[in-house]
Amino acid sequence: MNTCLSILLAISTHLGLDGNYNNIHPHARCTVNDWITGAYYNSEKNISYYIGKKISNFEIGLVTGYSSYDVAPMIRYIKDGWFVAPAYEKPGNYGITIGYEL
């Protein structure tokens, strides 16, 4: 799929984490030959920029904008608008983010 620009909105919930996270994520994306790049308002209420690759129902790449790392690995499983992604809050506290993107 070659889409120069998509404007998206994701709604999410965070399971297994202690913090109070943003659940509304406006998102702009460019997709060219399954390569993806974009920006979104993340769970920590910061702007995240990412680059990655779509492989089947997975998105794998690198993302910025989170307090734990300057640049972090990114992976999401996506099916029919629904997504699941691992989440990291602090040492020893991991969870998942589940959401829907339209």
C-alpha positions as CSV (number, residue, x, y, z in Angstrom):
1,M,0.0,0.0,0.0
2,N,1.3,3.5,-0.9
3,T,-0.4,6.2,1.0
4,C,1.5,9.4,1.3
5,L,-0.5,10.7,4.2
6,S,-3.1,9.2,6.5
7,I,-4.8,11.0,9.4
8,L,-5.8,8.6,12.1
9,L,-7.2,8.6,15.6
10,A,-6.5,5.8,18.1
11,I,-8.3,5.1,21.4
12,S,-6.4,2.9,23.9
13,T,-6.4,1.4,27.3
14,H,-3.3,0.4,29.3
15,L,-3.3,-2.9,31.2
16,G,-0.9,-3.9,34.0
17,L,0.5,-0.3,34.4
18,D,0.3,2.0,37.4
19,G,0.4,5.4,35.8
20,N,-2.4,7.7,34.6
21,Y,-2.0,7.6,30.8
22,N,-3.5,9.4,27.9
23,N,-6.0,7.2,26.0
24,I,-6.7,9.4,22.9
25,H,-4.0,9.5,20.2
26,P,-4.3,11.7,17.1
27,H,-1.9,10.3,14.5
28,A,-0.4,11.3,11.1
29,R,1.3,8.6,9.0
30,C,3.0,8.2,5.6
31,T,3.2,4.7,4.2
32,V,5.3,3.8,1.1
33,N,5.9,0.1,0.1
34,D,5.1,-1.1,3.7
35,W,7.6,1.4,5.2
36,I,5.9,3.7,7.8
37,T,6.8,7.0,9.3
38,G,4.7,9.4,11.3
39,A,3.9,11.2,14.5
40,Y,1.3,10.8,17.2
41,Y,0.3,12.1,20.6
42,N,1.5,9.3,22.9
43,S,0.3,7.9,26.2
44,E,2.7,10.1,28.2
45,K,1.2,13.2,26.6
46,N,4.2,13.9,24.4
47,I,4.6,13.8,20.6
48,S,6.3,10.6,19.4
49,Y,7.9,10.2,16.0
50,Y,8.5,6.8,14.5
51,I,9.9,4.9,11.5
52,G,9.3,1.3,10.8
53,K,8.1,-1.5,8.5
54,K,4.8,-3.3,8.2
55,I,5.3,-7.1,8.1
56,S,2.0,-9.0,7.7
57,N,-0.1,-7.8,10.7
58,F,2.9,-6.4,12.6
59,E,4.5,-2.9,12.7
60,I,8.1,-3.0,13.8
61,G,10.4,0.0,14.2
62,L,11.8,2.7,16.4
63,V,9.9,5.5,18.3
64,T,10.8,8.6,20.2
65,G,8.9,10.6,22.8
66,Y,8.8,8.4,25.9
67,S,10.5,9.1,29.2
68,S,12.2,5.7,29.6
69,Y,14.3,6.0,26.4
70,D,15.4,8.6,23.8
71,V,14.7,6.0,21.1
72,A,12.7,2.8,21.9
73,P,11.8,-0.3,20.0
74,M,8.3,-0.4,18.7
75,I,6.1,-3.4,17.9
76,R,2.3,-3.5,17.3
77,Y,0.0,-6.3,16.2
78,I,-2.9,-4.9,14.1
79,K,-6.0,-6.6,12.9
80,D,-9.1,-4.9,11.5
81,G,-8.2,-1.6,13.3
82,W,-7.6,-3.2,16.6
83,F,-4.0,-3.2,18.0
84,V,-2.0,-4.7,20.8
85,A,1.4,-3.5,21.9
86,P,3.8,-4.3,24.8
87,A,4.2,-1.5,27.3
88,Y,7.0,-0.7,29.7
89,E,6.6,1.6,32.6
90,K,9.6,1.1,35.0
91,P,12.0,-1.7,35.8
92,G,10.0,-4.8,36.5
93,N,6.6,-3.3,35.5
94,Y,5.4,-4.4,32.1
95,G,1.9,-4.3,30.6
96,I,0.1,-4.1,27.3
97,T,-1.7,-1.4,25.4
98,I,-4.9,-2.4,23.6
99,G,-6.8,-0.1,21.3
100,Y,-8.6,0.7,18.2
101,E,-7.4,3.0,15.4
102,L,-9.7,4.7,12.8
